[in-house]
Amino acid sequence: MQKQLTLEETVTQSLDEEDLAASVLAAAGGDPLVAIRSLIDDADFFRDQLYVASTLMSAGISRGWKPKFERG
């Protein structure tokens, strides 16, 4: 049974997401292009790490689970 979020939890979750975006932008010195390039570089790095892990991980460990490299 799924837990239904209350309005307060939804607002808090939205604020947390906005804070994360603001912190990424602040880390890039306020330059949105630098922030986007940094996020793209991070996504490429993590995609490569996922590929390496998926090739080294046996089907028995993952119980048949296969990673997705793109959002579906």
Predicted model as a PDB file, atoms N, CA, C, CB and O in Angstrom, pLDDT in the B-factor column:
MODEL        1                                                                  
ATOM      1  N   MET A   1       0.833  -1.173   0.000  1.00 47.00           N  
ATOM      2  CA  MET A   1       0.000   0.000   0.000  1.00 47.00           C  
ATOM      3  C   MET A   1       0.880   1.240   0.000  1.00 47.00           C  
ATOM      4  CB  MET A   1      -0.949  -0.004   1.204  1.00 47.00           C  
ATOM      5  O   MET A   1       1.763   1.375   0.848  1.00 47.00           O  
ATOM      6  N   GLN A   2       0.647   2.151  -0.948  1.00 48.00           N  
ATOM      7  CA  GLN A   2       1.458   3.353  -1.047  1.00 48.00           C  
ATOM      8  C   GLN A   2       1.006   4.394  -0.038  1.00 48.00           C  
ATOM      9  CB  GLN A   2       1.395   3.925  -2.457  1.00 48.00           C  
ATOM     10  O   GLN A   2      -0.182   4.530   0.255  1.00 48.00           O  
ATOM     11  N   LYS A   3       1.980   5.122   0.487  1.00 57.00           N  
ATOM     12  CA  LYS A   3       1.667   6.194   1.415  1.00 57.00           C  
ATOM     13  C   LYS A   3       1.329   7.439   0.602  1.00 57.00           C  
ATOM     14  CB  LYS A   3       2.854   6.461   2.399  1.00 57.00           C  
ATOM     15  O   LYS A   3       2.057   7.794  -0.325  1.00 57.00           O  
ATOM     16  N   GLN A   4       0.247   8.088   0.941  1.00 52.00           N  
ATOM     17  CA  GLN A   4      -0.152   9.295   0.245  1.00 52.00           C  
ATOM     18  C   GLN A   4       0.497  10.491   0.944  1.00 52.00           C  
ATOM     19  CB  GLN A   4      -1.705   9.436   0.207  1.00 52.00           C  
ATOM     20  O   GLN A   4       0.399  10.637   2.162  1.00 52.00           O  
ATOM     21  N   LEU A   5       1.166  11.352   0.151  1.00 50.00           N  
ATOM     22  CA  LEU A   5       1.824  12.514   0.715  1.00 50.00           C  
ATOM     23  C   LEU A   5       0.805  13.571   1.112  1.00 50.00           C  
ATOM     24  CB  LEU A   5       2.828  13.089  -0.275  1.00 50.00           C  
ATOM     25  O   LEU A   5      -0.190  13.796   0.422  1.00 50.00           O  
ATOM     26  N   THR A   6       1.076  14.207   2.229  1.00 59.00           N  
ATOM     27  CA  THR A   6       0.231  15.323   2.627  1.00 59.00           C  
ATOM     28  C   THR A   6       0.723  16.581   1.928  1.00 59.00           C  
ATOM     29  CB  THR A   6       0.232  15.507   4.171  1.00 59.00           C  
ATOM     30  O   THR A   6       1.815  16.590   1.359  1.00 59.00           O  
ATOM     31  N   LEU A   7      -0.070  17.637   1.966  1.00 55.00           N  
ATOM     32  CA  LEU A   7       0.309  18.889   1.332  1.00 55.00           C  
ATOM     33  C   LEU A   7       1.599  19.425   1.927  1.00 55.00           C  
ATOM     34  CB  LEU A   7      -0.806  19.918   1.473  1.00 55.00           C  
ATOM     35  O   LEU A   7       2.447  19.938   1.198  1.00 55.00           O  
ATOM     36  N   GLU A   8       1.760  19.316   3.236  1.00 61.00           N  
ATOM     37  CA  GLU A   8       2.958  19.821   3.896  1.00 61.00           C  
ATOM     38  C   GLU A   8       4.200  19.080   3.416  1.00 61.00           C  
ATOM     39  CB  GLU A   8       2.823  19.695   5.413  1.00 61.00           C  
ATOM     40  O   GLU A   8       5.234  19.700   3.168  1.00 61.00           O  
ATOM     41  N   GLU A   9       4.108  17.760   3.284  1.00 56.00           N  
ATOM     42  CA  GLU A   9       5.254  16.975   2.805  1.00 56.00           C  
ATOM     43  C   GLU A   9       5.583  17.332   1.367  1.00 56.00           C  
ATOM     44  CB  GLU A   9       4.970  15.466   2.922  1.00 56.00           C  
ATOM     45  O   GLU A   9       6.757  17.383   1.001  1.00 56.00           O  
ATOM     46  N   THR A  10       4.572  17.580   0.543  1.00 50.00           N  
ATOM     47  CA  THR A  10       4.792  17.935  -0.853  1.00 50.00           C  
ATOM     48  C   THR A  10       5.483  19.278  -0.964  1.00 50.00           C  
ATOM     49  CB  THR A  10       3.474  17.957  -1.615  1.00 50.00           C  
ATOM     50  O   THR A  10       6.406  19.434  -1.763  1.00 50.00           O  
ATOM     51  N   VAL A  11       5.052  20.249  -0.176  1.00 56.00           N  
ATOM     52  CA  VAL A  11       5.667  21.579  -0.196  1.00 56.00           C  
ATOM     53  C   VAL A  11       7.104  21.491   0.280  1.00 56.00           C  
ATOM     54  CB  VAL A  11       4.873  22.570   0.681  1.00 56.00           C  
ATOM     55  O   VAL A  11       7.989  22.107  -0.315  1.00 56.00           O  
ATOM     56  N   THR A  12       7.355  20.733   1.347  1.00 60.00           N  
ATOM     57  CA  THR A  12       8.715  20.563   1.852  1.00 60.00           C  
ATOM     58  C   THR A  12       9.596  19.906   0.807  1.00 60.00           C  
ATOM     59  CB  THR A  12       8.714  19.735   3.138  1.00 60.00           C  
ATOM     60  O   THR A  12      10.741  20.313   0.613  1.00 60.00           O  
ATOM     61  N   GLN A  13       9.072  18.891   0.133  1.00 57.00           N  
ATOM     62  CA  GLN A  13       9.841  18.212  -0.900  1.00 57.00           C  
ATOM     63  C   GLN A  13      10.168  19.172  -2.031  1.00 57.00           C  
ATOM     64  CB  GLN A  13       9.076  16.999  -1.434  1.00 57.00           C  
ATOM     65  O   GLN A  13      11.290  19.156  -2.536  1.00 57.00           O  
ATOM     66  N   SER A  14       9.226  20.003  -2.441  1.00 62.00           N  
ATOM     67  CA  SER A  14       9.461  20.967  -3.511  1.00 62.00           C  
ATOM     68  C   SER A  14      10.521  21.982  -3.105  1.00 62.00           C  
ATOM     69  CB  SER A  14       8.162  21.682  -3.882  1.00 62.00           C  
ATOM     70  O   SER A  14      11.374  22.344  -3.915  1.00 62.00           O  
ATOM     71  N   LEU A  15      10.474  22.447  -1.850  1.00 60.00           N  
ATOM     72  CA  LEU A  15      11.466  23.400  -1.380  1.00 60.00           C  
ATOM     73  C   LEU A  15      12.851  22.779  -1.365  1.00 60.00           C  
ATOM     74  CB  LEU A  15      11.102  23.907   0.007  1.00 60.00           C  
ATOM     75  O   LEU A  15      13.828  23.441  -1.714  1.00 60.00           O  
ATOM     76  N   ASP A  16      12.954  21.513  -0.965  1.00 61.00           N  
ATOM     77  CA  ASP A  16      14.232  20.832  -0.965  1.00 61.00           C  
ATOM     78  C   ASP A  16      14.792  20.745  -2.380  1.00 61.00           C  
ATOM     79  CB  ASP A  16      14.093  19.438  -0.358  1.00 61.00           C  
ATOM     80  O   ASP A  16      15.993  20.931  -2.575  1.00 61.00           O  
ATOM     81  N   GLU A  17      13.958  20.470  -3.359  1.00 62.00           N  
ATOM     82  CA  GLU A  17      14.413  20.395  -4.743  1.00 62.00           C  
ATOM     83  C   GLU A  17      14.886  21.751  -5.225  1.00 62.00           C  
ATOM     84  CB  GLU A  17      13.301  19.872  -5.648  1.00 62.00           C  
ATOM     85  O   GLU A  17      15.893  21.834  -5.929  1.00 62.00           O  
ATOM     86  N   GLU A  18      14.186  22.817  -4.865  1.00 68.00           N  
ATOM     87  CA  GLU A  18      14.607  24.156  -5.252  1.00 68.00           C  
ATOM     88  C   GLU A  18      15.936  24.507  -4.602  1.00 68.00           C  
ATOM     89  CB  GLU A  18      13.541  25.186  -4.872  1.00 68.00           C  
ATOM     90  O   GLU A  18      16.787  25.129  -5.239  1.00 68.00           O  
ATOM     91  N   ASP A  19      16.129  24.120  -3.348  1.00 84.00           N  
ATOM     92  CA  ASP A  19      17.384  24.393  -2.674  1.00 84.00           C  
ATOM     93  C   ASP A  19      18.531  23.670  -3.357  1.00 84.00           C  
ATOM     94  CB  ASP A  19      17.302  23.989  -1.212  1.00 84.00           C  
ATOM     95  O   ASP A  19      19.627  24.217  -3.476  1.00 84.00           O  
ATOM     96  N   LEU A  20      18.291  22.460  -3.802  1.00 88.00           N  
ATOM     97  CA  LEU A  20      19.328  21.702  -4.493  1.00 88.00           C  
ATOM     98  C   LEU A  20      19.714  22.402  -5.794  1.00 88.00           C  
ATOM     99  CB  LEU A  20      18.852  20.263  -4.776  1.00 88.00           C  
ATOM    100  O   LEU A  20      20.899  22.534  -6.099  1.00 88.00           O  
ATOM    101  N   ALA A  21      18.740  22.842  -6.545  1.00 89.00           N  
ATOM    102  CA  ALA A  21      19.022  23.552  -7.797  1.00 89.00           C  
ATOM    103  C   ALA A  21      19.774  24.847  -7.522  1.00 89.00           C  
ATOM    104  CB  ALA A  21      17.717  23.849  -8.559  1.00 89.00           C  
ATOM    105  O   ALA A  21      20.709  25.193  -8.244  1.00 89.00           O  
ATOM    106  N   ALA A  22      19.369  25.556  -6.483  1.00 91.00           N  
ATOM    107  CA  ALA A  22      20.049  26.802  -6.129  1.00 91.00           C  
ATOM    108  C   ALA A  22      21.485  26.541  -5.692  1.00 91.00           C  
ATOM    109  CB  ALA A  22      19.288  27.527  -5.018  1.00 91.00           C  
ATOM    110  O   ALA A  22      22.382  27.324  -6.003  1.00 91.00           O  
ATOM    111  N   SER A  23      21.703  25.452  -4.979  1.00 92.00           N  
ATOM    112  CA  SER A  23      23.062  25.144  -4.532  1.00 92.00           C  
ATOM    113  C   SER A  23      23.956  24.737  -5.701  1.00 92.00           C  
ATOM    114  CB  SER A  23      23.036  24.031  -3.484  1.00 92.00           C  
ATOM    115  O   SER A  23      25.148  25.043  -5.703  1.00 92.00           O  
ATOM    116  N   VAL A  24      23.394  24.050  -6.694  1.00 92.00           N  
ATOM    117  CA  VAL A  24      24.174  23.711  -7.896  1.00 92.00           C  
ATOM    118  C   VAL A  24      24.565  24.988  -8.628  1.00 92.00           C  
ATOM    119  CB  VAL A  24      23.365  22.769  -8.842  1.00 92.00           C  
ATOM    120  O   VAL A  24      25.706  25.146  -9.062  1.00 92.00           O  
ATOM    121  N   LEU A  25      23.607  25.891  -8.757  1.00 93.00           N  
ATOM    122  CA  LEU A  25      23.880  27.160  -9.428  1.00 93.00           C  
ATOM    123  C   LEU A  25      24.896  27.987  -8.643  1.00 93.00           C  
ATOM    124  CB  LEU A  25      22.582  27.955  -9.613  1.00 93.00           C  
ATOM    125  O   LEU A  25      25.781  28.604  -9.235  1.00 93.00           O  
ATOM    126  N   ALA A  26      24.775  28.002  -7.329  1.00 93.00           N  
ATOM    127  CA  ALA A  26      25.726  28.741  -6.499  1.00 93.00           C  
ATOM    128  C   ALA A  26      27.131  28.145  -6.608  1.00 93.00           C  
ATOM    129  CB  ALA A  26      25.264  28.743  -5.032  1.00 93.00           C  
ATOM    130  O   ALA A  26      28.117  28.881  -6.638  1.00 93.00           O  
ATOM    131  N   ALA A  27      27.224  26.814  -6.668  1.00 93.00           N  
ATOM    132  CA  ALA A  27      28.531  26.156  -6.791  1.00 93.00           C  
ATOM    133  C   ALA A  27      29.201  26.488  -8.119  1.00 93.00           C  
ATOM    134  CB  ALA A  27      28.378  24.639  -6.653  1.00 93.00           C  
ATOM    135  O   ALA A  27      30.425  26.436  -8.241  1.00 93.00           O  
ATOM    136  N   ALA A  28      28.379  26.831  -9.114  1.00 93.00           N  
ATOM    137  CA  ALA A  28      28.916  27.205 -10.426  1.00 93.00           C  
ATOM    138  C   ALA A  28      29.171  28.701 -10.513  1.00 93.00           C  
ATOM    139  CB  ALA A  28      27.959  26.776 -11.537  1.00 93.00           C  
ATOM    140  O   ALA A  28      29.409  29.228 -11.600  1.00 93.00           O  
ATOM    141  N   GLY A  29      29.124  29.381  -9.391  1.00 94.00           N  
ATOM    142  CA  GLY A  29      29.374  30.809  -9.372  1.00 94.00           C  
ATOM    143  C   GLY A  29      28.247  31.625  -9.990  1.00 94.00           C  
ATOM    144  O   GLY A  29      28.453  32.763 -10.411  1.00 94.00           O  
ATOM    145  N   GLY A  30      27.057  31.038 -10.042  1.00 93.00           N  
ATOM    146  CA  GLY A  30      25.910  31.737 -10.605  1.00 93.00           C  
ATOM    147  C   GLY A  30      25.801  31.639 -12.113  1.00 93.00           C  
ATOM    148  O   GLY A  30      24.862  32.179 -12.698  1.00 93.00           O  
ATOM    149  N   ASP A  31      26.740  30.964 -12.751  1.00 95.00           N  
ATOM    150  CA  ASP A  31      26.718  30.831 -14.215  1.00 95.00           C  
ATOM    151  C   ASP A  31      25.927  29.582 -14.598  1.00 95.00           C  
ATOM    152  CB  ASP A  31      28.168  30.760 -14.794  1.00 95.00           C  
ATOM    153  O   ASP A  31      26.364  28.467 -14.313  1.00 95.00           O  
ATOM    154  N   PRO A  32      24.761  29.754 -15.246  1.00 95.00           N  
ATOM    155  CA  PRO A  32      23.935  28.586 -15.565  1.00 95.00           C  
ATOM    156  C   PRO A  32      24.588  27.623 -16.557  1.00 95.00           C  
ATOM    157  CB  PRO A  32      22.617  29.041 -16.116  1.00 95.00           C  
ATOM    158  O   PRO A  32      24.375  26.415 -16.462  1.00 95.00           O  
ATOM    159  N   LEU A  33      25.369  28.126 -17.494  1.00 97.00           N  
ATOM    160  CA  LEU A  33      26.031  27.220 -18.448  1.00 97.00           C  
ATOM    161  C   LEU A  33      27.070  26.346 -17.758  1.00 97.00           C  
ATOM    162  CB  LEU A  33      26.697  28.023 -19.574  1.00 97.00           C  
ATOM    163  O   LEU A  33      27.200  25.164 -18.078  1.00 97.00           O  
ATOM    164  N   VAL A  34      27.798  26.910 -16.827  1.00 95.00           N  
ATOM    165  CA  VAL A  34      28.775  26.125 -16.064  1.00 95.00           C  
ATOM    166  C   VAL A  34      28.049  25.068 -15.234  1.00 95.00           C  
ATOM    167  CB  VAL A  34      29.633  27.045 -15.145  1.00 95.00           C  
ATOM    168  O   VAL A  34      28.506  23.929 -15.145  1.00 95.00           O  
ATOM    169  N   ALA A  35      26.932  25.435 -14.634  1.00 95.00           N  
ATOM    170  CA  ALA A  35      26.157  24.487 -13.834  1.00 95.00           C  
ATOM    171  C   ALA A  35      25.644  23.342 -14.692  1.00 95.00           C  
ATOM    172  CB  ALA A  35      24.986  25.194 -13.151  1.00 95.00           C  
ATOM    173  O   ALA A  35      25.741  22.181 -14.295  1.00 95.00           O  
ATOM    174  N   ILE A  36      25.101  23.652 -15.860  1.00 95.00           N  
ATOM    175  CA  ILE A  36      24.579  22.611 -16.755  1.00 95.00           C  
ATOM    176  C   ILE A  36      25.696  21.709 -17.239  1.00 95.00           C  
ATOM    177  CB  ILE A  36      23.856  23.238 -17.954  1.00 95.00           C  
ATOM    178  O   ILE A  36      25.542  20.488 -17.260  1.00 95.00           O  
ATOM    179  N   ARG A  37      26.822  22.296 -17.628  1.00 96.00           N  
ATOM    180  CA  ARG A  37      27.960  21.478 -18.088  1.00 96.00           C  
ATOM    181  C   ARG A  37      28.458  20.557 -16.973  1.00 96.00           C  
ATOM    182  CB  ARG A  37      29.115  22.384 -18.580  1.00 96.00           C  
ATOM    183  O   ARG A  37      28.814  19.406 -17.225  1.00 96.00           O  
ATOM    184  N   SER A  38      28.483  21.065 -15.756  1.00 95.00           N  
ATOM    185  CA  SER A  38      28.915  20.257 -14.617  1.00 95.00           C  
ATOM    186  C   SER A  38      27.959  19.084 -14.390  1.00 95.00           C  
ATOM    187  CB  SER A  38      29.005  21.125 -13.348  1.00 95.00           C  
ATOM    188  O   SER A  38      28.402  17.961 -14.149  1.00 95.00           O  
ATOM    189  N   LEU A  39      26.659  19.339 -14.466  1.00 95.00           N  
ATOM    190  CA  LEU A  39      25.684  18.267 -14.284  1.00 95.00           C  
ATOM    191  C   LEU A  39      25.772  17.232 -15.400  1.00 95.00           C  
ATOM    192  CB  LEU A  39      24.275  18.842 -14.220  1.00 95.00           C  
ATOM    193  O   LEU A  39      25.629  16.036 -15.149  1.00 95.00           O  
ATOM    194  N   ILE A  40      26.006  17.682 -16.628  1.00 96.00           N  
ATOM    195  CA  ILE A  40      26.164  16.753 -17.750  1.00 96.00           C  
ATOM    196  C   ILE A  40      27.410  15.895 -17.549  1.00 96.00           C  
ATOM    197  CB  ILE A  40      26.249  17.522 -19.092  1.00 96.00           C  
ATOM    198  O   ILE A  40      27.380  14.687 -17.783  1.00 96.00           O  
ATOM    199  N   ASP A  41      28.509  16.523 -17.115  1.00 95.00           N  
ATOM    200  CA  ASP A  41      29.732  15.758 -16.842  1.00 95.00           C  
ATOM    201  C   ASP A  41      29.501  14.725 -15.740  1.00 95.00           C  
ATOM    202  CB  ASP A  41      30.880  16.704 -16.445  1.00 95.00           C  
ATOM    203  O   ASP A  41      29.959  13.587 -15.846  1.00 95.00           O  
ATOM    204  N   ASP A  42      28.793  15.122 -14.684  1.00 94.00           N  
ATOM    205  CA  ASP A  42      28.487  14.180 -13.599  1.00 94.00           C  
ATOM    206  C   ASP A  42      27.625  13.027 -14.105  1.00 94.00           C  
ATOM    207  CB  ASP A  42      27.774  14.904 -12.442  1.00 94.00           C  
ATOM    208  O   ASP A  42      27.864  11.871 -13.754  1.00 94.00           O  
ATOM    209  N   ALA A  43      26.620  13.338 -14.929  1.00 93.00           N  
ATOM    210  CA  ALA A  43      25.742  12.290 -15.464  1.00 93.00           C  
ATOM    211  C   ALA A  43      26.544  11.317 -16.330  1.00 93.00           C  
ATOM    212  CB  ALA A  43      24.584  12.914 -16.287  1.00 93.00           C  
ATOM    213  O   ALA A  43      26.337  10.106 -16.252  1.00 93.00           O  
ATOM    214  N   ASP A  44      27.454  11.834 -17.149  1.00 93.00           N  
ATOM    215  CA  ASP A  44      28.296  10.955 -17.974  1.00 93.00           C  
ATOM    216  C   ASP A  44      29.182  10.066 -17.109  1.00 93.00           C  
ATOM    217  CB  ASP A  44      29.165  11.788 -18.928  1.00 93.00           C  
ATOM    218  O   ASP A  44      29.339   8.878 -17.393  1.00 93.00           O  
ATOM    219  N   PHE A  45      29.761  10.637 -16.056  1.00 94.00           N  
ATOM    220  CA  PHE A  45      30.603   9.860 -15.152  1.00 94.00           C  
ATOM    221  C   PHE A  45      29.808   8.737 -14.497  1.00 94.00           C  
ATOM    222  CB  PHE A  45      31.216  10.766 -14.082  1.00 94.00           C  
ATOM    223  O   PHE A  45      30.251   7.589 -14.464  1.00 94.00           O  
ATOM    224  N   PHE A  46      28.629   9.075 -13.974  1.00 91.00           N  
ATOM    225  CA  PHE A  46      27.823   8.060 -13.292  1.00 91.00           C  
ATOM    226  C   PHE A  46      27.291   7.013 -14.269  1.00 91.00           C  
ATOM    227  CB  PHE A  46      26.659   8.718 -12.553  1.00 91.00           C  
ATOM    228  O   PHE A  46      27.146   5.847 -13.903  1.00 91.00           O  
ATOM    229  N   ARG A  47      27.003   7.411 -15.491  1.00 90.00           N  
ATOM    230  CA  ARG A  47      26.571   6.446 -16.511  1.00 90.00           C  
ATOM    231  C   ARG A  47      27.713   5.466 -16.805  1.00 90.00           C  
ATOM    232  CB  ARG A  47      26.126   7.182 -17.820  1.00 90.00           C  
ATOM    233  O   ARG A  47      27.481   4.265 -16.945  1.00 90.00           O  
ATOM    234  N   ASP A  48      28.938   5.977 -16.898  1.00 91.00           N  
ATOM    235  CA  ASP A  48      30.090   5.095 -17.107  1.00 91.00           C  
ATOM    236  C   ASP A  48      30.286   4.150 -15.924  1.00 91.00           C  
ATOM    237  CB  ASP A  48      31.361   5.924 -17.330  1.00 91.00           C  
ATOM    238  O   ASP A  48      30.575   2.968 -16.113  1.00 91.00           O  
ATOM    239  N   GLN A  49      30.128   4.669 -14.703  1.00 90.00           N  
ATOM    240  CA  GLN A  49      30.264   3.825 -13.525  1.00 90.00           C  
ATOM    241  C   GLN A  49      29.188   2.745 -13.489  1.00 90.00           C  
ATOM    242  CB  GLN A  49      30.200   4.671 -12.259  1.00 90.00           C  
ATOM    243  O   GLN A  49      29.462   1.608 -13.104  1.00 90.00           O  
ATOM    244  N   LEU A  50      27.973   3.090 -13.885  1.00 87.00           N  
ATOM    245  CA  LEU A  50      26.883   2.121 -13.942  1.00 87.00           C  
ATOM    246  C   LEU A  50      27.184   1.047 -14.973  1.00 87.00           C  
ATOM    247  CB  LEU A  50      25.555   2.817 -14.270  1.00 87.00           C  
ATOM    248  O   LEU A  50      26.907  -0.129 -14.738  1.00 87.00           O  
ATOM    249  N   TYR A  51      27.745   1.430 -16.107  1.00 87.00           N  
ATOM    250  CA  TYR A  51      28.103   0.456 -17.139  1.00 87.00           C  
ATOM    251  C   TYR A  51      29.154  -0.521 -16.601  1.00 87.00           C  
ATOM    252  CB  TYR A  51      28.631   1.176 -18.407  1.00 87.00           C  
ATOM    253  O   TYR A  51      29.019  -1.734 -16.766  1.00 87.00           O  
ATOM    254  N   VAL A  52      30.187   0.004 -15.966  1.00 86.00           N  
ATOM    255  CA  VAL A  52      31.245  -0.855 -15.419  1.00 86.00           C  
ATOM    256  C   VAL A  52      30.663  -1.804 -14.369  1.00 86.00           C  
ATOM    257  CB  VAL A  52      32.382   0.002 -14.800  1.00 86.00           C  
ATOM    258  O   VAL A  52      30.950  -3.001 -14.382  1.00 86.00           O  
ATOM    259  N   ALA A  53      29.850  -1.267 -13.467  1.00 83.00           N  
ATOM    260  CA  ALA A  53      29.257  -2.108 -12.423  1.00 83.00           C  
ATOM    261  C   ALA A  53      28.355  -3.174 -13.022  1.00 83.00           C  
ATOM    262  CB  ALA A  53      28.467  -1.253 -11.433  1.00 83.00           C  
ATOM    263  O   ALA A  53      28.336  -4.310 -12.548  1.00 83.00           O  
ATOM    264  N   SER A  54      27.603  -2.815 -14.067  1.00 81.00           N  
ATOM    265  CA  SER A  54      26.682  -3.790 -14.655  1.00 81.00           C  
ATOM    266  C   SER A  54      27.429  -4.896 -15.386  1.00 81.00           C  
ATOM    267  CB  SER A  54      25.718  -3.098 -15.611  1.00 81.00           C  
ATOM    268  O   SER A  54      26.937  -6.022 -15.459  1.00 81.00           O  
ATOM    269  N   THR A  55      28.605  -4.601 -15.929  1.00 83.00           N  
ATOM    270  CA  THR A  55      29.361  -5.649 -16.608  1.00 83.00           C  
ATOM    271  C   THR A  55      30.072  -6.563 -15.613  1.00 83.00           C  
ATOM    272  CB  THR A  55      30.375  -5.029 -17.564  1.00 83.00           C  
ATOM    273  O   THR A  55      30.348  -7.722 -15.923  1.00 83.00           O  
ATOM    274  N   LEU A  56      30.368  -6.053 -14.428  1.00 81.00           N  
ATOM    275  CA  LEU A  56      31.069  -6.862 -13.427  1.00 81.00           C  
ATOM    276  C   LEU A  56      30.131  -7.603 -12.484  1.00 81.00           C  
ATOM    277  CB  LEU A  56      31.986  -5.987 -12.624  1.00 81.00           C  
ATOM    278  O   LEU A  56      30.542  -8.556 -11.821  1.00 81.00           O  
ATOM    279  N   MET A  57      28.889  -7.178 -12.420  1.00 75.00           N  
ATOM    280  CA  MET A  57      27.929  -7.748 -11.485  1.00 75.00           C  
ATOM    281  C   MET A  57      27.277  -8.984 -12.105  1.00 75.00           C  
ATOM    282  CB  MET A  57      26.855  -6.702 -11.093  1.00 75.00           C  
ATOM    283  O   MET A  57      26.819  -8.947 -13.247  1.00 75.00           O  
ATOM    284  N   SER A  58      27.242 -10.056 -11.357  1.00 71.00           N  
ATOM    285  CA  SER A  58      26.620 -11.261 -11.881  1.00 71.00           C  
ATOM    286  C   SER A  58      25.104 -11.172 -11.762  1.00 71.00           C  
ATOM    287  CB  SER A  58      27.142 -12.499 -11.145  1.00 71.00           C  
ATOM    288  O   SER A  58      24.581 -10.403 -10.956  1.00 71.00           O  
ATOM    289  N   ALA A  59      24.407 -11.955 -12.562  1.00 67.00           N  
ATOM    290  CA  ALA A  59      22.942 -11.988 -12.523  1.00 67.00           C  
ATOM    291  C   ALA A  59      22.447 -12.535 -11.186  1.00 67.00           C  
ATOM    292  CB  ALA A  59      22.391 -12.839 -13.681  1.00 67.00           C  
ATOM    293  O   ALA A  59      21.345 -12.202 -10.752  1.00 67.00           O  
ATOM    294  N   GLY A  60      23.247 -13.368 -10.536  1.00 68.00           N  
ATOM    295  CA  GLY A  60      22.850 -13.923  -9.244  1.00 68.00           C  
ATOM    296  C   GLY A  60      22.826 -12.877  -8.153  1.00 68.00           C  
ATOM    297  O   GLY A  60      21.932 -12.886  -7.306  1.00 68.00           O  
ATOM    298  N   ILE A  61      23.788 -11.978  -8.157  1.00 70.00           N  
ATOM    299  CA  ILE A  61      23.838 -10.919  -7.153  1.00 70.00           C  
ATOM    300  C   ILE A  61      22.658  -9.972  -7.329  1.00 70.00           C  
ATOM    301  CB  ILE A  61      25.167 -10.143  -7.243  1.00 70.00           C  
ATOM    302  O   ILE A  61      22.035  -9.551  -6.354  1.00 70.00           O  
ATOM    303  N   SER A  62      22.362  -9.646  -8.571  1.00 66.00           N  
ATOM    304  CA  SER A  62      21.304  -8.663  -8.828  1.00 66.00           C  
ATOM    305  C   SER A  62      19.926  -9.298  -8.952  1.00 66.00           C  
ATOM    306  CB  SER A  62      21.614  -7.890 -10.088  1.00 66.00           C  
ATOM    307  O   SER A  62      18.929  -8.602  -9.146  1.00 66.00           O  
ATOM    308  N   ARG A  63      19.873 -10.624  -8.840  1.00 74.00           N  
ATOM    309  CA  ARG A  63      18.611 -11.379  -8.945  1.00 74.00           C  
ATOM    310  C   ARG A  63      17.872 -11.052 -10.238  1.00 74.00           C  
ATOM    311  CB  ARG A  63      17.706 -11.079  -7.739  1.00 74.00           C  
ATOM    312  O   ARG A  63      16.648 -10.915 -10.262  1.00 74.00           O  
ATOM    313  N   GLY A  64      18.650 -10.931 -11.313  1.00 71.00           N  
ATOM    314  CA  GLY A  64      18.060 -10.703 -12.627  1.00 71.00           C  
ATOM    315  C   GLY A  64      17.825  -9.250 -12.970  1.00 71.00           C  
ATOM    316  O   GLY A  64      17.415  -8.942 -14.089  1.00 71.00           O  
ATOM    317  N   TRP A  65      18.077  -8.342 -12.029  1.00 72.00           N  
ATOM    318  CA  TRP A  65      17.878  -6.925 -12.297  1.00 72.00           C  
ATOM    319  C   TRP A  65      18.929  -6.424 -13.275  1.00 72.00           C  
ATOM    320  CB  TRP A  65      17.926  -6.113 -10.995  1.00 72.00           C  
ATOM    321  O   TRP A  65      20.107  -6.761 -13.156  1.00 72.00           O  
ATOM    322  N   LYS A  66      18.506  -5.632 -14.227  1.00 73.00           N  
ATOM    323  CA  LYS A  66      19.420  -5.006 -15.177  1.00 73.00           C  
ATOM    324  C   LYS A  66      19.278  -3.494 -15.060  1.00 73.00           C  
ATOM    325  CB  LYS A  66      19.136  -5.485 -16.638  1.00 73.00           C  
ATOM    326  O   LYS A  66      18.158  -2.985 -15.018  1.00 73.00           O  
ATOM    327  N   PRO A  67      20.385  -2.772 -15.007  1.00 72.00           N  
ATOM    328  CA  PRO A  67      20.284  -1.311 -14.877  1.00 72.00           C  
ATOM    329  C   PRO A  67      19.782  -0.674 -16.159  1.00 72.00           C  
ATOM    330  CB  PRO A  67      21.638  -0.712 -14.501  1.00 72.00           C  
ATOM    331  O   PRO A  67      19.930  -1.225 -17.249  1.00 72.00           O  
ATOM    332  N   LYS A  68      19.182   0.503 -16.003  1.00 75.00           N  
ATOM    333  CA  LYS A  68      18.777   1.312 -17.147  1.00 75.00           C  
ATOM    334  C   LYS A  68      19.756   2.469 -17.248  1.00 75.00           C  
ATOM    335  CB  LYS A  68      17.294   1.821 -17.009  1.00 75.00           C  
ATOM    336  O   LYS A  68      20.088   3.098 -16.242  1.00 75.00           O  
ATOM    337  N   PHE A  69      20.210   2.745 -18.436  1.00 73.00           N  
ATOM    338  CA  PHE A  69      21.188   3.806 -18.620  1.00 73.00           C  
ATOM    339  C   PHE A  69      20.537   5.131 -18.984  1.00 73.00           C  
ATOM    340  CB  PHE A  69      22.178   3.415 -19.685  1.00 73.00           C  
ATOM    341  O   PHE A  69      21.198   6.170 -18.964  1.00 73.00           O  
ATOM    342  N   GLU A  70      19.282   5.109 -19.309  1.00 75.00           N  
ATOM    343  CA  GLU A  70      18.534   6.319 -19.625  1.00 75.00           C  
ATOM    344  C   GLU A  70      17.202   6.273 -18.889  1.00 75.00           C  
ATOM    345  CB  GLU A  70      18.318   6.465 -21.161  1.00 75.00           C  
ATOM    346  O   GLU A  70      16.720   5.194 -18.545  1.00 75.00           O  
ATOM    347  N   ARG A  71      16.617   7.412 -18.652  1.00 77.00           N  
ATOM    348  CA  ARG A  71      15.299   7.458 -18.021  1.00 77.00           C  
ATOM    349  C   ARG A  71      14.280   6.885 -18.972  1.00 77.00           C  
ATOM    350  CB  ARG A  71      14.916   8.900 -17.616  1.00 77.00           C  
ATOM    351  O   ARG A  71      14.360   7.077 -20.185  1.00 77.00           O  
ATOM    352  N   GLY A  72      13.307   6.169 -18.401  1.00 72.00           N  
ATOM    353  CA  GLY A  72      12.325   5.521 -19.260  1.00 72.00           C  
ATOM    354  C   GLY A  72      10.943   6.011 -19.159  1.00 72.00           C  
ATOM    355  O   GLY A  72      10.059   5.511 -19.854  1.00 72.00           O  
TER     356      GLY A  72                                                      
ENDMDL                                                                          
END                                                                             
